[in-house]
Amino acid sequence: MTGKIRATTIAGTLLGLALLAWLLARAGVGEIVAVFSLVGWNLLWLAAYRTLPILVDARGWRQLFSRRTRPRFRDLALARWVAESVNTLFPVGQVGGHIIRARLVSRIDRSAGEAGGTVMVDFTIGLLTQALFTLLGLALLLGEAGLSRETSGIFIGLVVALVVLCCFFLSQKAGLFGFVARKMGRLLKEERFTSLASSARDLDARINEIYGRRSQLLVCLLWRLLGWISKSGENWLFFYFSGARLTLAQAIVLESIATAFRSAAFVVPGGLGVQDGGLLLVGSLLGLAPQELMALALAKRFRELAVGLPGLAWWARAEAGGHGRDG
């Protein structure tokens, strides 16, 4: 199984790199370099700006904890930073980082069940708010470019994603993790799955308890939706530094649709080529120049490294014991 996953990851990476190289060649490397020359060292502001969405997402996640055991905001922000770094730079299907943030928070003298439960609910709310964000972007795109075959395809994909999300939510409410652990125990007939099933049942109970906090769920949802929208500022900043004009609506359209493309291609590490192609496709519908769009795509890759590498370094330090029990 591990060999198949590794082969899929390698194949996805090679295909993504090939697609990205083709997109760059098609847009014109010289023209892309010219756009970067206008932006210059202002690229660093894109990395600094990423702090805002991370903080907003952490604020939303914090709402899911019970008020008496709610962790410090700083601890959650750091864990959220590590999660984004891992999901961005490692081939973990955009979910491995969420496991790590649950582990980091559970080490701060709190139960793993509550940390894991809040992460699963936050992850689900993140998917829901991303769908809403994509719907907002699609509505703005229809206002800018009108109905076309491309916009119709995006809408159909969103409907399918919402159906899958509803099934995932209902399966959590029905005790998904305990069910999976019990089935694995019966299938493999190993004693170690007895304790795993017990932990899974505890996680299911925690998740249902969190879903019972309706007002906190709503506040989390609003923060997470704001987090998605705030990420659009990165697009506006890049075009501002390049001397080109980009409206807030166009910035939201670019971010929402390109992020949806990346999420759909979770088997491709970092969404290589897919996210970039999504930017080019949607940007062309908005009348933006290909070289500007591909320069933006590369700027996002630079930001991923500038934010992600320090995040991985902090994680390594935390795992080595430098983080401490109290953060």
Secondary structure by P-SEA (a helix, b strand, c coil): caaaaaaaaaaaaaaaaaaaaaaaaaacaaaaaaaaaaaccaaaaaaaaaaaaaaaaaaaaaaaccccccccaaaaaaaaaaaaaaaacccccccaaaaaaaaaaaaccccaaaaaaaaaaaaaaaaaaaaaaaaaaaaaaaaaccccaaaaaaaaaaaaaaaaaaaaaaaaaacaaaaaaaaaaaacccccaaaaaaaaaaaaaaaaaaaaaaaaaaaaaaaaaaaaaaaaaaaaaaaaaacccccaaaaaaaaaaaaaaaaaacccccccaaaaaaaaaaaaaacccaaaaaaaaaaaaaaaaaacaaaaaaaaaaaaccccccc
